Amino acid sequence: MHGPQRLQVSDIQSKQVTVRWEPFGYNVTRCHSYNLTVQYRYRPAGASSRESVKEQVMEEVVYDTLSSVPQHTVRNLPPYTNVSLKLVLSNPEGRKESAELLVLTDEDVPGAVPVDSILGRSYEQQISLSWREPLNTFGLIRQYEISYKALSSFDTEFDLSNQSGKVFKPANETSHVFSGLSPGSTYSFTIRASTIKGFGPPVITQFTTKISAPLMPAYDQESPLNQTDSSVTVLLKPAQSRGAPVRLEINECVAARLSEQPKT
């Protein structure tokens, strides 16, 4: 008795592999009872080098043995995984194995970027964002997509409608600085990774820019609009808010000096 011959792959998908082999001869199928199983083992190819991944060893019975083109599909495999397969034929005469076949399952969309890996540093008009690649890449990461939009501002009169955008980063860049943001505003960031098969699930986080001091308008050297013995009337121009409502405070020392000016 010889073992299964000409074992080869007929189909590869991200989570399953189909193999076929040469039909058994009469001496196997008619002369003896027999049992055919497929044994396979794998270790995720996309696992990080910092992780210790245990090799999985599995075995299942093959029922398609009398067909003119016998084949078997191994299912529920992890994507982008090296799988080693072989057929084992057993009958009362003994046990024979086929040659071992090494297969790499197809890529799939990646897992999510770890939420706890996302770090943000906030400034008045910038937010620096960084993250790590998904724990389950299921292939080669090609790029990251980061979308952002403003959700709210401490300044209730600020228009948030134009505060949004999207950037793409290559696989070797896991950080980005978002500039031109509004002070004192909360932004939502959505990050997702992609392989050749497409984008994986998104993760969402939020960060808030710091409040900035308001911008004061320029004043010309002008005389007060009106001045009496006990009061001075001056023209106040509106300050530009930067992240929070502007609160007006009058410096009493300046007002006192204005009231002491000689009358003309």
Phi, psi and chi 1 to 4 in degrees:
 res  aa     phi    psi   chi1   chi2   chi3   chi4
   1 MET       -  135.8 -179.1 -174.7   73.2      -
   2 HIS  -113.6  160.6   61.3   73.3      -      -
   3 GLY   -77.3  177.0      -      -      -      -
   4 PRO   -55.9  136.9  -24.0   34.4      -      -
   5 GLN  -112.2  152.2  -58.8  -68.0  -53.5      -
   6 ARG    54.2   49.1  -61.3 -178.2 -179.2  177.3
   7 LEU   -68.6  127.6 -178.9   65.1      -      -
   8 GLN  -148.6  160.5   59.2 -177.1  -23.1      -
   9 VAL   -85.9  131.6  175.9      -      -      -
  10 SER  -107.4  -19.3   61.6      -      -      -
  11 ASP  -159.8  138.2 -178.0   62.2      -      -
  12 ILE  -128.3  128.0  -60.7  176.6      -      -
  13 GLN  -127.9 -179.3  -61.2 -177.8   26.3      -
  14 SER   -68.1  -29.8   60.7      -      -      -
  15 LYS  -125.2   10.2  -62.3  179.5 -178.4  179.5
  16 GLN  -155.4  155.7   66.6 -178.5   48.0      -
  17 VAL  -134.9  132.7  173.8      -      -      -
  18 THR  -110.8  129.8  -59.2      -      -      -
  19 VAL  -120.6  154.3  -66.5      -      -      -
  20 ARG  -135.4  165.2   62.8  178.5   51.1  165.9
  21 TRP  -152.1  172.6   56.2   94.8      -      -
  22 GLU   -72.3  135.2 -175.1  179.0   84.8      -
  23 PRO   -58.4  148.2  -22.2   32.7      -      -
  24 PHE   -74.2  151.7  -65.6  126.1      -      -
  25 GLY   -79.4  173.2      -      -      -      -
  26 TYR   -61.0  -34.3 -177.1   83.3      -      -
  27 ASN   -65.2  -20.7   62.3  -35.2      -      -
  28 VAL   -92.5  -47.0  172.5      -      -      -
  29 THR   -81.7  -22.4   60.5      -      -      -
  30 ARG  -112.8  -30.0  -67.4  -68.0 -175.6  -93.4
  31 CYS   -84.3  -25.5  -63.6      -      -      -
  32 HIS  -142.5  155.2  -59.1  -76.9      -      -
  33 SER   -74.4  147.4   61.8      -      -      -
  34 TYR  -149.0  167.0   64.0   94.2      -      -
  35 ASN  -137.7  134.1 -177.4   54.1      -      -
  36 LEU  -122.1  127.3 -177.0   64.4      -      -
  37 THR  -129.3  156.8   59.8      -      -      -
  38 VAL  -111.6  128.2   58.7      -      -      -
  39 GLN  -109.2  136.1  -65.9 -178.7   -8.4      -
  40 TYR  -146.5  153.1   57.5   96.9      -      -
  41 ARG  -143.7  151.1   52.3 -169.2  174.1   87.0
  42 TYR  -156.3  158.8   59.2   83.5      -      -
  43 ARG  -138.6  128.1  176.8  179.3  -74.8  111.5
  44 PRO   -53.3  125.2  -27.6   35.0      -      -
  45 ALA   -72.4  -25.8      -      -      -      -
  46 GLY   -91.5    7.5      -      -      -      -
  47 ALA   -67.7  144.4      -      -      -      -
  48 SER   -69.9  149.1  170.0      -      -      -
  49 SER   -66.5  -19.2   58.7      -      -      -
  50 ARG   -81.9   -6.4   62.3  178.2  177.2  -88.2
  51 GLU  -103.6  145.3  -62.8  179.2  -77.8      -
  52 SER  -100.0  106.9  176.9      -      -      -
  53 VAL  -103.1  124.5 -179.5      -      -      -
  54 LYS   -78.9  135.3 -177.0  179.0  179.7 -179.5
  55 GLU   -71.2  135.5 -175.2  176.0   64.1      -
  56 GLN   -94.8  130.4  -58.1  -67.0  -44.0      -
  57 VAL  -120.7  122.4  179.8      -      -      -
  58 MET  -131.9  159.9  -48.1  -72.4  -72.8      -
  59 GLU  -148.2  140.1 -177.6  176.5   17.7      -
  60 GLU  -146.6  154.5   55.2 -169.1   58.4      -
  61 VAL   -77.8  139.9  176.3      -      -      -
  62 VAL  -101.1  125.7  176.0      -      -      -
  63 TYR  -103.2  -23.5  -65.0   99.9      -      -
  64 ASP   -84.6   85.9 -177.9   17.9      -      -
  65 THR  -118.7  -16.9   59.2      -      -      -
  66 LEU  -100.9   -4.4  -60.3  178.1      -      -
  67 SER   -68.2  154.8  169.8      -      -      -
  68 SER   -69.1  -23.3   59.6      -      -      -
  69 VAL  -129.5   76.0 -175.1      -      -      -
  70 PRO   -66.6  142.4   25.6  -34.1      -      -
  71 GLN  -154.9  164.7   63.8  179.6   21.0      -
  72 HIS  -149.1  141.1 -179.3   79.6      -      -
  73 THR  -111.3  122.3  -60.3      -      -      -
  74 VAL   -91.7  121.2  177.7      -      -      -
  75 ARG  -110.9  175.8  -53.2  178.9 -169.8  -83.6
  76 ASN    59.5   39.0  -59.6  -41.6      -      -
  77 LEU   -91.6  152.5  -64.8  171.3      -      -
  78 PRO   -72.1  144.0  -12.5   26.5      -      -
  79 PRO   -65.1  155.5  -19.7   32.3      -      -
  80 TYR    50.4   56.6 -160.4   58.1      -      -
  81 THR  -131.4  135.8  -59.6      -      -      -
  82 ASN   -75.6  120.7  -73.9  -45.3      -      -
  83 VAL  -120.1  129.4 -178.2      -      -      -
  84 SER  -106.6  122.2  177.6      -      -      -
  85 LEU  -122.6  151.5  -53.1   99.9      -      -
  86 LYS  -156.2  151.1   63.0 -178.5  177.2 -178.8
  87 LEU   -96.8  142.7  -68.1  177.7      -      -
  88 VAL  -124.7  117.6  179.0      -      -      -
  89 LEU  -103.6  127.2  176.4   64.4      -      -
  90 SER  -127.0  134.5  -57.5      -      -      -
  91 ASN  -149.3  178.8   69.6   13.0      -      -
  92 PRO   -56.9  -20.5  -29.1   37.4      -      -
  93 GLU   -80.1  -17.1  -68.7 -172.8   -2.2      -
  94 GLY   146.0 -153.2      -      -      -      -
  95 ARG  -137.1  131.7  169.5 -170.3  172.3  100.1
  96 LYS  -131.6  142.3  -65.6  -70.9 -174.4  178.6
  97 GLU  -115.4  149.8  -61.9 -179.2   -6.2      -
  98 SER   -81.0  171.9   70.7      -      -      -
  99 ALA   -65.3  149.1      -      -      -      -
 100 GLU   -79.5  139.8 -161.9  165.8   43.5      -
 101 LEU  -116.8  128.7 -165.5   63.5      -      -
 102 LEU  -105.3  124.9 -175.7   62.6      -      -
 103 VAL  -131.4  143.3 -178.4      -      -      -
 104 LEU  -108.6  116.7  177.7   64.3      -      -
 105 THR   -65.0  158.6   52.6      -      -      -
 106 ASP   -70.1  162.1 -159.2    0.4      -      -
 107 GLU   -72.5  163.5  -64.4 -173.3   47.1      -
 108 ASP  -142.6  175.3 -154.5  -18.3      -      -
 109 VAL   -65.1  146.2  -63.2      -      -      -
 110 PRO   -76.9  168.8   30.2  -35.8      -      -
 111 GLY   -75.5 -175.9      -      -      -      -
 112 ALA   -80.0  151.3      -      -      -      -
 113 VAL   -64.4  132.6  169.2      -      -      -
 114 PRO   -59.9  123.7  -20.7   31.7      -      -
 115 VAL   -60.7  -38.9  175.7      -      -      -
 116 ASP   -71.9   -7.1   58.1    1.1      -      -
 117 SER   -90.7   -9.8   74.8      -      -      -
 118 ILE   -81.5  120.6  -57.1  175.3      -      -
 119 LEU  -119.2  141.8  -58.6  176.2      -      -
 120 GLY  -135.3  135.8      -      -      -      -
 121 ARG  -115.0  125.3  -66.4 -176.3  178.2 -179.7
 122 SER  -102.5  139.7  -62.8      -      -      -
 123 TYR  -129.4 -173.6  -54.5   90.5      -      -
 124 GLU   -67.5  -40.6  -67.7  178.2   -4.7      -
 125 GLN  -129.7   17.2  -68.2 -178.8  -72.8      -
 126 GLN  -142.7  151.7  -68.0 -177.4  -20.5      -
 127 ILE  -134.8  123.0  -68.9  178.3      -      -
 128 SER   -96.4  121.7  175.3      -      -      -
 129 LEU  -115.9  139.8 -150.0   63.5      -      -
 130 SER  -141.6  156.2   64.4      -      -      -
 131 TRP  -157.3  174.5   60.1   91.8      -      -
 132 ARG  -115.3  160.0  -68.9 -159.6  -51.3  -92.9
 133 GLU   -67.5  160.1   72.8  174.0   15.5      -
 134 PRO   -58.9  148.7  -24.0   33.5      -      -
 135 LEU   -64.6  -36.3  -63.7  177.8      -      -
 136 ASN  -111.1   98.8  -63.2  -47.7      -      -
 137 THR   -78.4  -31.4   59.0      -      -      -
 138 PHE    52.8   31.9  -64.3  145.6      -      -
 139 GLY   148.8 -163.7      -      -      -      -
 140 LEU   -95.7  121.1  -61.4  175.8      -      -
 141 ILE   -65.6  128.8  -61.5  -62.1      -      -
 142 ARG  -100.6  -40.4  -71.6  178.2  168.1 -106.4
 143 GLN  -164.0  167.5   64.7  177.1   -4.7      -
 144 TYR  -119.0  142.7  -64.6   95.0      -      -
 145 GLU  -114.0  127.0  176.7 -166.4   84.2      -
 146 ILE  -124.3  115.3  -50.4   97.2      -      -
 147 SER  -104.2  146.4  -56.3      -      -      -
 148 TYR  -141.2  152.7   72.2   95.6      -      -
 149 LYS  -157.3  148.7   64.3  177.5  179.1  178.2
 150 ALA   -78.7  135.8      -      -      -      -
 151 LEU  -102.7  -38.4  -60.5  178.6      -      -
 152 SER  -161.5  166.5   61.3      -      -      -
 153 SER  -142.8  149.0  174.8      -      -      -
 154 PHE   -65.0  -24.8  -68.8  118.4      -      -
 155 ASP   -89.7  104.5 -175.7   -4.3      -      -
 156 THR   -65.9  -17.3   56.2      -      -      -
 157 GLU   -92.6   -0.5  -62.8 -177.2   -1.7      -
 158 PHE   -76.9  136.8 -177.8   69.3      -      -
 159 ASP   -85.0  115.0 -178.3   13.5      -      -
 160 LEU   -95.3   -1.9  -58.7  174.8      -      -
 161 SER   -64.6  -28.4   60.4      -      -      -
 162 ASN  -100.5   13.7   62.4  -14.2      -      -
 163 GLN  -100.8   73.1  -68.8  -74.6  -60.3      -
 164 SER  -156.7  164.8   63.2      -      -      -
 165 GLY   175.1 -176.5      -      -      -      -
 166 LYS  -151.6  139.1 -178.1 -176.5  -63.5 -176.5
 167 VAL  -131.9  155.6  -63.2      -      -      -
 168 PHE  -122.1  135.2  -66.4   91.2      -      -
 169 LYS  -122.2  140.6  -54.0  -67.1  -71.0 -174.3
 170 PRO   -67.4  166.6   23.1  -32.7      -      -
 171 ALA   -59.8  -29.8      -      -      -      -
 172 ASN   -87.6    5.2   61.8  -17.9      -      -
 173 GLU  -121.4  114.3  -65.9 -175.1   21.5      -
 174 THR  -119.0   42.5   55.2      -      -      -
 175 SER  -158.0  157.8   64.1      -      -      -
 176 HIS  -161.7  145.1 -175.2   74.1      -      -
 177 VAL  -107.2  118.5  176.7      -      -      -
 178 PHE   -91.2  118.8  -66.4   86.1      -      -
 179 SER  -111.4  170.3  -56.8      -      -      -
 180 GLY    71.0   24.4      -      -      -      -
 181 LEU   -85.2  167.0  -54.6 -178.9      -      -
 182 SER   -91.9  134.4  172.9      -      -      -
 183 PRO   -62.1  148.6  -21.9   33.3      -      -
 184 GLY    65.2   31.3      -      -      -      -
 185 SER  -124.6  145.9  -61.3      -      -      -
 186 THR   -97.4  129.1  -62.1      -      -      -
 187 TYR  -118.2  141.8  -71.4   82.8      -      -
 188 SER   -99.5  133.6  170.1      -      -      -
 189 PHE  -119.8  129.6  -63.9   89.4      -      -
 190 THR  -116.6  121.4  -57.7      -      -      -
 191 ILE  -119.5  136.4  -53.1  175.5      -      -
 192 ARG  -148.6  149.0   56.9 -179.6 -173.7  164.2
 193 ALA  -105.5  160.4      -      -      -      -
 194 SER  -137.8  150.7   73.6      -      -      -
 195 THR  -114.7 -169.1   63.5      -      -      -
 196 ILE   -63.9  -19.4 -166.6  173.7      -      -
 197 LYS   -87.2   -9.1  -65.5  -65.4 -174.8  176.7
 198 GLY   126.5 -171.8      -      -      -      -
 199 PHE   -87.9  144.2  -76.3   97.4      -      -
 200 GLY   -86.3 -174.3      -      -      -      -
 201 PRO   -66.0  146.2   22.9  -33.2      -      -
 202 PRO   -84.2  156.5   31.2  -33.8      -      -
 203 VAL  -124.8  146.8  -67.6      -      -      -
 204 ILE  -124.4  137.5  -57.9  175.1      -      -
 205 THR  -142.7  168.7 -172.8      -      -      -
 206 GLN  -135.0  145.3  -64.3 -180.0    8.4      -
 207 PHE  -143.3  153.8  -66.0   98.0      -      -
 208 THR  -121.0  131.2  -58.2      -      -      -
 209 THR   -72.5  158.8   52.7      -      -      -
 210 LYS   -79.8  151.6  -65.5 -178.3  178.3  180.0
 211 ILE   -73.9  139.6  -64.1  174.7      -      -
 212 SER  -112.7  155.4 -178.3      -      -      -
 213 ALA   -65.1  145.4      -      -      -      -
 214 PRO   -67.0  157.0   24.0  -33.3      -      -
 215 LEU   -91.8  123.7  -68.5  177.3      -      -
 216 MET   -87.9  138.7  -65.0  -61.0  -63.7      -
 217 PRO   -73.3  161.2   28.4  -34.8      -      -
 218 ALA   -79.8  139.9      -      -      -      -
 219 TYR  -116.8  134.5  -78.6   88.7      -      -
 220 ASP   -80.2  160.9  -62.3  -31.9      -      -
 221 GLN   -76.9   88.6  -63.4  -65.1  -33.7      -
 222 GLU  -118.4  155.7  -62.8  177.9   -8.6      -
 223 SER   -76.9  155.0  -59.9      -      -      -
 224 PRO   -56.7  150.0  -22.4   33.1      -      -
 225 LEU   -66.7  -33.5  -62.9  179.8      -      -
 226 ASN  -156.4  143.6 -173.9   36.8      -      -
 227 GLN  -144.9  129.8 -177.5  173.9  -17.0      -
 228 THR  -123.1 -174.3   66.6      -      -      -
 229 ASP   -64.9  -25.5  -67.6  -20.0      -      -
 230 SER  -122.8    2.0   59.5      -      -      -
 231 SER  -150.5  157.0   65.7      -      -      -
 232 VAL  -133.0  128.1  176.3      -      -      -
 233 THR  -105.2  122.3  -57.6      -      -      -
 234 VAL  -125.8  159.9  -65.0      -      -      -
 235 LEU   -91.4  122.2  175.3   64.4      -      -
 236 LEU  -105.0  125.2  -65.5  178.9      -      -
 237 LYS   -92.5  144.5  -61.9  179.9 -178.3  179.9
 238 PRO   -67.3  135.7   23.9  -33.5      -      -
 239 ALA   -83.4  154.9      -      -      -      -
 240 GLN   -89.3  117.0  178.9 -177.4  -14.3      -
 241 SER   -71.5  150.2   64.2      -      -      -
 242 ARG  -137.7   68.8  -58.3 -176.7   67.1 -163.2
 243 GLY   109.9   -7.7      -      -      -      -
 244 ALA  -159.8  155.8      -      -      -      -
 245 PRO   -58.6  144.6  -22.7   33.4      -      -
 246 VAL   -83.2  131.1  175.6      -      -      -
 247 ARG  -109.1  129.4 -176.0  175.0   61.6 -177.8
 248 LEU   -88.4  127.3  177.2   63.1      -      -
 249 GLU  -127.9  129.4  -66.8 -174.9    1.6      -
 250 ILE  -101.2  126.5  -61.4  177.1      -      -
 251 ASN   -75.5  110.3 -170.1  -46.2      -      -
 252 GLU   -64.9  -29.3  -64.7 -178.4   -2.8      -
 253 CYS   -64.9  -40.7  -65.6      -      -      -
 254 VAL   -65.8  -41.4  173.9      -      -      -
 255 ALA   -63.0  -37.5      -      -      -      -
 256 ALA   -66.3  -40.1      -      -      -      -
 257 ARG   -66.4  -36.6  -73.3 -161.6  -64.5  -90.3
 258 LEU   -64.5  -38.1  -72.4  173.5      -      -
 259 SER   -70.0  -22.2   65.2      -      -      -
 260 GLU   -87.3   -2.6  -66.0  171.9   -3.4      -
 261 GLN   -64.5  141.3  -69.0 -177.5   -6.1      -
 262 PRO   -64.6  140.7   22.7  -33.7      -      -
 263 LYS   -79.6  142.1  -59.4  178.3  175.9   56.7
 264 THR  -113.1      -   56.8      -      -      -
